[in-house]
Amino acid sequence: MKWLQFILSHSVFISLCAFALCWQSFLLLHITIDYTICLLIFFATLSSYNFYWLISKYHFSDKRGLLILLQQNFSNVFFFVIAAIGLLSCLYERTLLLPPVIIAILLTLLYSVPLWPVKLLAVTRKAGFIKTVLLAFTWTYVTVIVPSQEGIFIESVSVALLFTARFLFMLMLCIIFDSRDINVDKIHSLRSLATDVSRKALSLIMIIVFTCYIVTGFLLRYYFDDVEQVIAFFITGLVTLLVYRLSLKQRGYFFYYFLVDGLMLFSAAATFVASI
């Protein structure tokens, strides 16, 4: 299982999930699939996550030597560099995507601000729910707005519905991860939605978010009169609810980084099967 842990710990799997969500967006919006854009999002996710892990490891280290830290985490540096090269190559093919990609990079940097070794920025660690919402919004922006650039003005209603449903879906996944990290975040004086509210309130928020997700997701499929996609969507919703219920008990590394993150891949796979 070491190979699986390597893939998960270096964000290769979650980057594949981002690729799948981009692909899903093309299918649901009935836009011709652009695999260069899907690859762009894969490399963007791979580079941003490995960058974040490097920043995170430096933040929680003794900060005595940056070079030593980079040497100890050479594999993360390697994946970051390779992914950055891949991202630039894709941008060279799709130069019109430069503005939204720059926005996505700024959102990623903004999310990592609480970990920056700058005392003046320490106040951002108390951002709380903003951190959770920002991560969900960034994922939604990258996997919906970037691939829908060509059809955003033609099918603005469908893009808005997909954006809302995707945001709510990602928000649920972020809340699941935040719930897992409550104790660790409190130790390191970091805030999230899960640390800002009680468990009872968090469960209520999850119920509301899930309900809104079901409604907007159904409206998107209904908008295009996709009966098969409606069925696939409700199956995805039930699986997501089941995984959330399972997360209420203490779970291990593979549960979160394979099963919870894998919900993105499952959602895209269900959409693909329904489109055949």
Long-range contacts (C-beta under 8 A, 24 or more apart in sequence): 1-254, 4-254, 4-258, 5-253, 5-254, 6-75, 8-253, 8-254, 8-257, 8-258, 9-257, 10-50, 10-75, 10-76, 10-79, 11-45, 11-46, 11-49, 11-50, 11-53, 11-79, 12-46, 12-79, 13-257, 13-258, 13-261, 13-262, 14-45, 14-49, 14-257, 14-261, 14-264, 15-42, 15-43, 15-45, 15-46, 15-49, 15-83, 16-42, 16-265, 17-261, 17-262, 17-264, 17-265, 17-268, 18-42, 18-44, 18-45, 18-139, 18-142, 18-143, 18-264, 19-45, 20-264, 20-265, 20-267, 20-268, 20-269, 21-139, 21-143, 21-166, 21-264, 21-267, 21-268, 22-142, 22-143, 22-146, 22-147, 23-268, 23-272, 24-143, 24-267, 24-268, 24-271, 24-272, 25-143, 25-144, 25-147, 25-148, 25-162, 25-166, 26-147, 27-271, 27-272, 27-275, 28-158, 28-162, 28-220, 28-221, 28-224, 28-229, 28-271, 29-147, 29-148, 29-151, 29-155, 29-158, 29-159, 29-162, 30-155, 30-158, 30-224, 31-147, 31-148, 31-150, 31-151, 34-94, 34-147, 34-150, 36-90, 36-93, 36-94, 37-90, 37-94, 37-97, 37-146, 37-147, 38-147, 39-86, 39-90, 40-87, 40-90, 40-91, 40-94, 40-97, 40-101, 40-146, 41-142, 41-143, 41-146, 41-147, 42-86, 43-83, 43-84, 43-86, 43-87, 43-90, 44-83, 44-87, 44-101, 44-104, 44-142, 45-142, 46-79, 46-80, 46-82, 46-83, 46-86, 47-79, 47-80, 47-83, 47-84, 47-86, 47-87, 48-105, 48-108, 50-76, 50-77, 50-79, 50-80, 50-83, 51-80, 51-108, 51-112, 52-108, 52-111, 52-112, 52-115, 54-80, 55-112, 55-115, 55-116, 56-115, 58-115, 58-117, 59-115, 59-116, 59-117, 60-188, 63-117, 96-149, 97-146, 97-149, 100-141, 100-145, 100-146, 100-149, 101-146, 103-141, 104-138, 104-141, 104-142, 104-146, 107-134, 107-137, 107-138, 107-141, 108-138, 110-134, 111-135, 111-138, 114-190, 125-189, 125-190, 125-191, 126-189, 126-191, 127-191, 128-191, 128-192, 128-193, 128-195, 128-196, 129-192, 129-193, 129-196, 129-197, 131-191, 131-192, 131-193, 132-171, 132-174, 132-175, 132-178, 132-192, 132-193, 132-194, 133-171, 133-193, 135-170, 135-174, 136-167, 136-170, 136-171, 136-173, 136-174, 137-167, 139-166, 139-170, 140-166, 140-167, 140-170, 157-223, 158-220, 158-223, 158-224, 161-216, 161-219, 161-220, 161-223, 162-220, 164-212, 164-216, 165-213, 165-216, 165-217, 165-220, 168-209, 168-210, 168-212, 168-213, 168-216, 169-213, 169-217, 169-240, 169-267, 171-209, 172-206, 172-209, 172-210, 172-213, 172-240, 172-244, 173-260, 173-261, 173-263, 173-264, 175-202, 175-205, 175-206, 175-209, 176-243, 176-244, 176-247, 176-256, 176-260, 177-256, 177-260, 179-247, 180-247, 180-251, 180-256, 206-244, 210-237, 210-240, 210-241, 210-244, 213-237, 226-274, 228-274, 228-275, 229-271, 229-274, 229-275, 231-274, 232-270, 232-271, 232-273, 232-274, 233-270, 233-271, 235-270, 236-263, 236-266, 236-267, 236-270, 239-263, 239-266, 240-267
